[in-house]
Amino acid sequence: MNTSRSILALALVAMPVLSAFADAKRVIVCTVTTGFRHGSIPWAEKTLQKLADESKAFTVVGFVQQPDIQVPQAPRKPKDLAADADEGAKKRYANDMKKYDGEMAKWTPEVQADAKAKQEALTVGIKKSLERLSPANLEAEKIDGVIFANTTGELPLPDRDGFIKWIEAGHAFMGMHSASDTFHPFRGYIDMLGGEFETHKAQVPAEMIAGDTAHPANAGIGANWNLVQEEMYHIKSQDRSKVRALWYMRHDPNEVTREVFFPVSWCKNAGTGKVFYTSLGHREDLWSDSAEIKDRKNSVELSKQYQSHILGGIKWALGLAEGSSTPNPEAK
């Protein structure tokens, strides 16, 4: 009898937890790259899984990743020596050329054939992985939103126009950092996202201003947010009358005396769907508060603020937290 009561008690305790997961929004995370691949991607995947597990607001039903195939790269020849190069530059150039010649000697036809075969296998693997983001599969899996975490390049989606229409039909899209360095030739994606990566310079401190302190992506951080170091993206192709600035800077991060509106994070509507984007997320010590990360620049507290920032944005895009998407071009 006591055993039965114990089992019943455990079942009653477990029921709310099971219910919470059953009601959680279903999300797929994509970390595929055909361009530059960030070393912070494994930490991004771990953090997004952690936020899902801890918040119980959403469930990561899968990661769209690429095969772990390392493709050998052809040696890169040093830039030509300038005509007015001094003796120091000439010496460095001679050393660089010696190293390059040594690497080229190893770039044999056999190595080149192996690189070609691995590149072909990688391309096939990426296409296979991205099939999960076809509109038909997203509907079949009852997916509520897709996260592009540090994706880059021209991704071979099976139906990229259909993917945009799926978002506009009432689903969520959430992008971090180089999600804006993805699909440059595809205007449908850039217009959906609300901005496009143009360039970046050296990593620097970032003094950000909140465009909306009440938005979930503000995460209670307040009117100002200062990072010790981050790679700040210069954004182009943004119509400020169509986005709500969430975080921005009042000057160029690499030229602090040059006053300019510098977008960092925003949200917007796409049809009846919702879009959240943050250009932050280059550094591992921003993504993760793990003690495994050595030589931190950004503190654990700043990392937790970043996690709260993206969690708030994710919850807003999924319709789990209230917040405005009304454009605020007046923010200065």
Secondary structure, 3 states (H helix, E strand, C coil): CHHHHHHHHHHHHHHHHHHHHHHCEEEEEECCECCCCCCCHHHHHHHHHHHHHHHCCEEEEEEECCCCCCCCCCCCCCCCCCCCCCHHHHHHHHHHHHHHHHHHHHCCHHHHHHHHHHHHHHHHHHHHHHHHHCHHHHHHCCCCEEEEECCEECCCCCCHHHHHHHHHCCCEEEEEHHHHHECCCCHHHHHHHCCEEEEECCCEEEEEEECCCCCHHHCCCCCEEEEEEECCEEEECCCHHHCEEEEEEEEECCEEEEEEEEEEEEEEEECCEEEEEECCCCCHHHHCCCCCCCCCCCCHHHHHHHHHHHHHHHHHHCCCCCCCCCCCCCCC
